[in-house]
Amino acid sequence: MTPHIAAKAGDIAETVLMPGDPRRAKWAAETFLKNPVLVNEVRGMFGFTGEYKGNRVTIQGSGMGMPSLSIYANELIKFYGVETLIRIGSCGAMQESVKIRDVILAMTATSLSTPSRGIFKEINFAPCADYGLLRAADDAAQKRGASTHVGGIYSADVFYDERPDLNELMTRHGILGVEMEAAELYNLAARHGKRALAVLTVSDHLLTGEALPSEDRESSFGEMVEIALEAAFA
């Protein structure tokens, strides 16, 4: 047990999917896993372990933002022996070619800063996804006929930013979408020699102002979850 995860040794699988919303973790586990068992509910951050096509997998909420994600990813890696961590979450589109409900596979994650900044100091480390996971996720998406984009994303420090110039700069440089967790997940995976990937569903659009209602963000992202699960066990 850790300060934030009450699971016992062996309760958590080596492969973990990490949605930000704990209710999305509950929905995904009950929808896609066989015999899901609640293994964590500390601070209401649900974690469930079950099976997907005969493979053990845990779906554990991470909370919003890189500091919260860092807590859960660190504890999963250091105390529970997790080898593969896949973020499943929503993002905002930053290109006209990216549409609402499209899936983004994050090859790289740009950021202003992350919780790892104190370690890197003057180094501008470029965190990226595990290539094997990225390739497997793209293959799974193509088989499903999903509208998918592979490329760079932006992991922001804040949800309500006041930097339209920064968003314009990201769009100009081909950044596909913005979210708040992937860059630090990729940093931690690189540091500890683990596999990581972010599979994201576009829930809103920074250029058009379109947005999905909150209930859809919580429970309608099945395509993203299936792509992540297929990639994890390819």
Buried (B, 14 or more C-beta within 10 A) or exposed (E): EBEBBBBEEEBBBBBBBBBBBBBBBBBBBEEBBEEBEBBBBBEEBBBBBBBBEEBBBBBBBBBBBBBBBBBBBBBBBEBBEBBBBBBBBBBBBBBEEBBBBBBBBBBBBBBBEBBBBEEEEEEEBEBBBBEEBBBBBBBBBEEBEBEBBBBBBBBBBEEEEEEEEBBEEBBEEEBBBBBBBBBBBBBBBBBBEBBBBBBBBBBBBBEEEBBBEEEBBBBBBEBBBBBBBBBBBE
